[in-house]
Amino acid sequence: MVSIKNKLTLQKFLDLPTGDINYEFVNGYAIPKVSPKYFHSTLQSALLLLIHTWCKGKGRVVSEWAIVLKRQGEDWIPVPDLTYISYQRLPKSWKRNEACPIAPELVIEIISPGQTSRQFADKTTDYFKAGVSRVWVVDPEALSIEVFSINSTSQIYIDTMPIIDTFLPSLELTVKEVFEEAGLI
């Protein structure tokens, strides 16, 4: 297990061995991610499947992929539950076993027990300042998806409301479809 008490350089963080725990790099420290539970895992799988089907030929959607960004002038490596990045931003020919080197169009975070939507609202500000175009926060308890835009607005989607996003043209998805695919409704 990694000691989270010692400050690390970006390179030392990137060189850490992989293990059973995922870490994010925040303010020079390796911070363990919350261990996903059933709702989180099934929603992550459902969204991965649904977005993967849509993005064929357009880009890649990846679960638990670290992204190299800057936060408040310091190196920051968040590990969103899902990341979508188009081939325009990161060419299809890019194939390296490393963290995502540039800001993606979309990150999706799923709220786990003990986390709050407010924590993620604050994190979205950091994502936008780092160049991410959209952030979705999925709330398993509220059966909702909140879509945050770079202009500090957000829209909460529920039930059969279609999620319409100019950054994800032709994506046809509703919250109900996501939660049904996850087997939660």
Secondary structure, 3 states (H helix, E strand, C coil): CCCCCCCCCHHHHHCCCCCCCCEEEECCEEEECCCCCHHHHHHHHHHHHHHHHHHCCCEEEEECCCECEEECCEEEECCCCEEEEECCCCCCCCCCCCCECCCCCEEEEECCCCCCHHHHHHHHHHHHHCCCCEEEEEECCCCEEEEEECCCCEEEEECCCECCCCCCCCCCCEHHHHHHHCCCC
